[in-house]
Amino acid sequence: MAVDDTELNLTDEQKEVLKYFDNDYFSVWNCEFLQRYPKIYKGAQLEISCSVAKVIKSTNEEFEALMVIFDGYGDAPTLESTSNIFVLKTKQLDERLIEGDNLKLYGRYTDIGTYEVDGKSYTVPIVNAINIVKTNSVESRRFNLDTITTVAKYIFGDDIKIRKPVSGTDFELGPHYYPEDFFYLVTLDNQSNANFKAFDIHQDYGYISYNYKHNDLPDTVEKRLFISADFNHFIVSTYDSGTEHVYIENFNKNLEKIWGREFSYNSNDETDLSPMDYTAKQMAFVIDNDLYLIDLETGENLIEPVLVGNKLGVVMLSDGILLIGDDTKDTIMKVGYDGQIIYKTNVETKMDRFNSVCTQIVNGKMVVCILGEVGDQYYASDYREKYIVLNSDGSIELETEDISIYGE
């Protein structure tokens, strides 16, 4: 489901929930890439840090402006000093945008257009807004209290309490909390189930994690909550590097456990969590180089585990499971729902390490973005991205060079 699909028959609350959990956005650092690689970007959801350079239209219904890419440090570039220019289109906001406003824009790249402004012609990409966050204020976040409340009540019901967390009382800065993290603390009134007490609902990225203080979790445990595709079940994953075990459990809306599974996990690296994806009926994940496919109703294996190697991403498609690895050999793999490997694809790159992946289906084709590093892991790393457009047989239709995230 696309958050900007006008034909979706959803309630306002369901739209807010869908928008919250939609994290599939490609970051854009240079407008040249939008024009150079339309097979990658045209139709894709984008995340752009930018500034309003020149307002083109501002009516009661519509807003259009020439924007410049701007990371928020120093003075924003001008239309004369940069080629990183695009047009933002959006419905008029209650608090109207004016020139000089800095934004974090979440939108969809739709086209290239030519605009005559102040006697100068600009042929630039057009991005339609999905969500706009004004970043002039330190307090500006992607999801405000109203959205967090809507999401929390839709998921957990009305019997909850929501408040801003207090440092020292609700969390401690350390391995699980960083100064740049912003979240609301959600506590269930019913504290009878140890798996459902207190949660951190994050404001800049759509995910829900367990609050470590109020759930008495040690630092060796990484515990996460996932909402099922039918919004009527909870999937709880618990990774314990102290015991090297993973626990996956399925609960109904009454917080009753339907089933639970235990897996041995031979890694004590807390950053090396099992990638997973799920539909309303099935769940796929990789543990210790093996791909598991299980029935969400029973928790039982649907196929024998398949040896696939270490993976950073799992995407369930209609005709198979796409896996993205952490190495240039067999980087992209597809496995059928019968457990047979459909294809393996190698990727050429100068990156020394892959850190994470992001995927989108753009115009019917899978686009994979691999994020990684060049150079010393602990000193002066150069962070880069590489985009790949896949054909249905696993061959690469288009790929970029490694792109520096600094826009160079």
C-alpha positions in Angstrom: 0.0 0.0 0.0 1.3 3.4 -0.9 0.6 6.2 1.6 -0.3 8.7 -1.2 -2.6 6.2 -3.1 -6.0 8.1 -3.3 -7.9 4.9 -4.2 -7.1 3.2 -0.9 -10.3 2.7 1.1 -8.9 3.6 4.5 -10.1 5.5 7.5 -8.2 8.6 8.7 -6.7 6.5 11.6 -5.6 3.8 9.2 -4.0 6.3 6.9 -2.0 7.7 9.9 -0.9 4.3 10.9 0.2 3.4 7.4 2.1 6.7 7.1 3.8 6.1 10.4 5.2 2.7 9.5 6.2 3.6 5.9 9.9 3.9 6.2 10.9 3.1 2.6 12.3 6.4 1.4 15.5 6.9 -0.7 17.7 9.8 0.6 18.6 12.4 -2.0 21.8 14.4 -1.7 22.1 15.7 -5.3 19.4 16.7 -7.8 21.6 15.6 -10.7 20.8 12.0 -9.7 17.1 12.6 -10.1 17.5 13.7 -13.7 20.3 11.3 -14.6 18.6 8.1 -13.3 14.8 8.3 -13.9 14.5 4.5 -13.9 15.6 4.6 -10.2 14.0 7.8 -8.9 11.0 8.7 -11.0 8.0 7.4 -9.1 10.0 6.6 -6.0 9.5 8.0 -2.5 12.3 10.4 -1.5 13.6 12.0 1.7 15.3 15.4 1.1 16.7 18.0 3.5 16.0 21.3 1.8 15.1 25.0 2.0 12.5 27.2 0.4 14.3 29.4 -2.1 11.5 31.0 -4.1 7.7 30.7 -3.7 6.0 30.1 -7.1 2.4 29.7 -5.9 0.7 30.0 -2.5 -3.1 29.8 -2.5 -5.6 28.6 0.0 -5.4 25.1 -1.7 -1.9 24.8 -3.3 1.7 25.6 -2.6 4.6 25.4 -5.1 8.2 26.6 -4.6 11.7 26.3 -5.9 13.7 24.4 -3.3 17.4 23.9 -2.8 19.0 20.9 -1.1 20.3 22.0 2.2 21.6 20.0 5.2 20.9 22.7 7.8 24.5 23.6 8.5 25.7 27.2 7.7 23.7 29.4 5.3 21.4 27.8 2.8 22.6 28.0 -0.9 20.8 30.3 -3.3 19.3 29.6 -6.7 22.4 31.4 -8.2 24.9 29.4 -6.2 23.7 25.8 -6.6 22.3 23.4 -9.2 20.7 21.3 -6.5 17.2 22.8 -7.3 13.8 21.1 -7.5 10.1 22.0 -7.3 8.0 21.1 -4.3 4.3 20.7 -4.8 1.9 20.2 -1.8 -1.5 21.1 -0.5 -1.4 24.3 1.4 -0.4 23.8 5.0 -2.1 25.3 8.0 1.1 27.0 8.9 2.2 28.3 5.5 5.7 27.9 4.2 7.7 31.0 3.4 11.1 31.6 1.8 13.9 30.6 4.1 12.1 27.8 5.8 14.2 24.7 6.2 12.4 21.3 5.7 12.8 17.6 5.9 10.6 16.6 3.0 9.1 13.1 2.4 7.6 13.0 -1.0 7.3 11.3 -4.4 9.3 12.3 -7.5 6.8 12.6 -10.3 8.3 14.4 -13.3 10.7 17.0 -14.7 9.2 20.5 -15.4 10.3 23.9 -16.7 9.6 27.0 -14.7 10.1 30.7 -15.6 11.0 32.6 -12.4 12.3 36.1 -12.2 13.3 36.0 -15.9 15.2 32.8 -15.6 14.2 29.3 -16.8 14.6 26.3 -14.5 14.2 22.7 -15.8 14.1 20.7 -12.6 12.6 17.6 -10.9 9.1 17.9 -9.3 8.5 16.3 -5.9 4.9 15.9 -4.5 4.9 16.1 -0.7 3.7 13.2 1.4 4.9 14.6 4.7 6.7 17.9 5.6 8.7 18.6 8.7 9.9 22.1 9.4 13.4 21.9 10.8 13.9 25.6 11.7 12.8 24.6 15.2 14.7 22.1 17.3 11.4 20.7 18.5 10.3 19.8 14.9 10.0 16.0 14.4 8.5 13.9 11.7 5.7 12.6 13.8 4.0 14.8 16.4 2.0 13.9 19.5 -1.3 13.8 17.6 0.1 11.2 15.2 1.8 9.2 18.0 -1.5 9.2 19.9 -3.5 8.0 16.9 -1.0 5.2 16.2 -0.8 4.1 19.8 -4.5 4.0 20.4 -5.2 2.2 17.1 -2.7 -0.5 18.1 -3.1 -0.8 21.8 -6.5 0.6 22.4 -7.7 3.6 24.6 -6.4 2.2 27.9 -3.0 3.7 27.7 -1.0 6.7 28.9 1.3 8.8 26.7 3.9 11.3 27.8 7.4 12.7 27.0 10.1 10.5 28.7 12.3 11.9 31.4 16.0 11.2 31.2 17.2 9.2 34.2 13.7 8.2 35.1 12.5 6.6 31.8 15.8 6.0 30.0 19.5 6.3 30.3 21.8 7.4 27.5 23.9 4.5 26.4 23.8 1.5 24.0 20.0 1.8 23.4 19.4 5.5 23.8 21.2 8.3 22.0 20.8 12.1 22.4 19.3 12.4 18.9 16.6 9.9 19.7 13.1 11.5 20.2 10.2 9.3 21.3 7.1 9.2 23.4 6.6 6.8 26.2 3.4 4.7 26.0 2.4 2.7 29.0 -0.5 0.2 29.0 -2.9 0.5 31.9 -3.1 -3.3 32.0 0.3 -4.3 33.3 -0.5 -8.0 33.8 1.4 -9.2 30.8 5.2 -8.9 31.0 5.5 -8.6 27.3 3.2 -5.5 27.1 4.1 -2.9 29.6 5.8 0.2 28.2 7.0 1.1 24.7 9.0 3.8 23.0 7.2 5.1 19.9 9.7 7.0 17.9 9.2 10.4 16.3 11.6 10.5 13.4 11.4 6.9 12.2 8.3 4.7 12.3 9.0 1.9 14.7 8.1 0.8 18.2 10.6 -0.5 20.7 10.5 -1.8 24.2 11.3 0.7 27.0 14.4 -0.7 28.8 13.7 0.9 32.2 10.1 0.0 32.6 10.5 -3.5 31.2 13.6 -4.2 33.3 15.6 -5.3 30.2 19.3 -5.8 30.4 21.6 -4.3 27.8 22.2 -7.8 26.3 18.6 -7.9 25.1 17.2 -6.3 22.0 13.4 -6.6 22.0 11.1 -5.2 19.4 7.3 -5.2 18.7 5.9 -5.6 15.2 2.3 -5.1 14.2 0.8 -7.8 12.0 -0.4 -7.0 8.5 -4.0 -7.4 9.6 -3.4 -5.1 12.6 -4.9 -7.8 14.9 -1.7 -9.5 16.1 1.6 -8.6 17.7 4.9 -10.2 16.7 7.5 -9.9 19.5 11.2 -10.6 18.7 13.7 -11.0 21.6 17.4 -11.2 20.8 19.6 -12.0 23.8 23.3 -11.8 23.1 24.0 -13.1 26.6 22.4 -16.5 25.9 22.8 -16.3 22.1 19.2 -17.1 21.5 16.4 -15.5 19.5 12.7 -15.8 20.6 9.9 -15.0 18.3 6.3 -15.0 19.7 2.9 -14.2 18.2 0.1 -12.6 20.4 -3.5 -11.7 19.6 -5.1 -8.3 20.4 -6.1 -9.6 23.8 -2.3 -10.1 24.6 -2.7 -13.9 24.6 0.3 -15.8 23.2 -0.6 -17.9 20.3 2.8 -19.5 19.8 6.5 -19.0 20.5 9.7 -20.2 18.8 13.3 -20.4 20.1 16.4 -20.3 17.9 20.1 -20.5 18.7 22.0 -17.5 17.4 25.8 -17.7 17.2 26.5 -14.0 17.1 26.9 -11.6 20.1 26.9 -8.5 17.8 23.8 -6.4 18.8 24.0 -4.7 15.4 23.6 -8.0 13.6 19.9 -8.6 14.2 17.9 -11.0 12.1 16.3 -9.2 9.1 12.7 -10.2 8.6 9.5 -9.4 6.6 6.0 -10.8 6.9 2.6 -10.8 5.3 -0.8 -11.5 6.9 -0.1 -15.3 6.8 3.7 -15.9 6.6 6.9 -14.6 8.0 10.4 -14.8 6.6 13.7 -14.2 8.4 17.4 -15.1 8.4 19.1 -16.5 11.4 22.7 -17.8 11.4 22.8 -17.7 7.6 19.6 -19.8 7.2 16.3 -18.5 5.8 13.2 -19.6 7.7 9.6 -19.3 6.4 7.0 -19.9 9.0 3.2 -20.0 9.2 2.1 -17.0 11.3 -1.0 -18.9 12.5 0.9 -21.9 13.9 4.5 -20.9 14.0 5.5 -24.0 12.1 8.1 -24.1 9.3 6.6 -24.0 5.8 9.9 -25.1 4.3 13.1 -26.6 5.5 15.6 -23.8 6.4 17.6 -22.7 3.3 21.3 -21.8 3.6 21.6 -18.3 2.1 24.5 -16.6 4.0 24.4 -13.5 6.1 21.8 -11.0 5.0 20.9 -7.4 5.7 17.5 -7.3 4.2 14.5 -9.6 3.5 11.6 -8.6 1.3 8.6 -10.8 0.7 7.2 -10.5 -2.9 4.3 -12.2 -4.6 6.6 -14.7 -6.4 9.4 -15.2 -3.9 11.6 -13.8 -1.1 14.2 -11.2 -2.0 17.4 -11.3 0.1 20.1 -8.6 0.2 23.5 -9.6 1.6 26.5 -7.9 3.1 29.1 -9.0 0.5 29.7 -8.5 -3.2 29.2 -12.2 -3.9 25.6 -13.3 -4.1 24.6 -9.8 -2.9 21.0 -10.2 -4.1 19.3 -13.5 -4.0 15.7 -14.7 -4.6 14.2 -17.8 -3.0 10.8 -19.3 -4.0 8.2 -20.1 -1.4 9.0 -23.8 -2.1 12.6 -23.2 -0.7 14.3 -23.3 -4.2 16.8 -20.6 -5.0 15.6 -18.8 -8.1 18.6 -16.6 -8.8 21.8 -15.1 -7.3 23.3 -11.8 -8.4 26.7 -10.3 -7.6 27.2 -6.6 -7.2 30.4 -4.7 -8.0 31.3 -1.8 -5.6 34.3 -0.1 -4.1 32.6 -0.1 -0.6 34.5 -2.0 2.0 31.5 -2.8 4.1 27.7 -2.8 3.6 25.8 -1.4 6.6 22.1 -1.5 5.6 19.7 -1.7 2.6 16.6 0.1 1.5 14.2 -1.2 -1.2 11.3 0.1 -3.2 9.2 -1.2 -6.1 9.4 1.7 -8.7 7.3 1.4 -11.8 6.9 -2.4 -11.3 10.6 -3.1 -10.8 12.6 -3.7 -7.6 15.1 -1.0 -6.8 17.7 -1.8 -4.2 19.8 0.8 -2.4 22.9 -0.5 -0.5 24.5 1.8 2.1 28.0 1.2 3.1 31.5 2.6 3.9 34.8 3.1 2.2 38.0 3.3 4.4 38.8 2.7 8.0 35.7 1.6 9.9 36.6 3.6 13.0 38.2 6.7 11.5 37.2 9.0 8.7 34.9 6.6 6.8 33.4 7.8 3.6 29.7 6.8 3.6 28.3 5.8 0.2 25.2 4.4 -1.5 24.7 2.3 -4.6 21.3 1.9 -6.4 20.4 -1.1 -8.5 17.4 -1.7 -10.7 16.6 -5.4 -11.0 14.9 -7.3 -13.8 12.5 -10.2 -13.0 15.3 -12.8 -13.7 17.7 -11.1 -11.3 19.8 -9.5 -14.0 20.8 -5.8 -13.4 19.0 -3.4 -15.7 20.7 -0.3 -14.3 23.2 0.5 -11.5 24.9 3.6 -10.3 28.4 4.1 -9.3 29.0 4.4 -5.5 27.4 7.7 -4.5 28.8 9.7 -1.6 26.1 10.7 0.8 27.8 14.1 1.1 26.5 14.9 -2.3 29.9 14.9 -4.1 
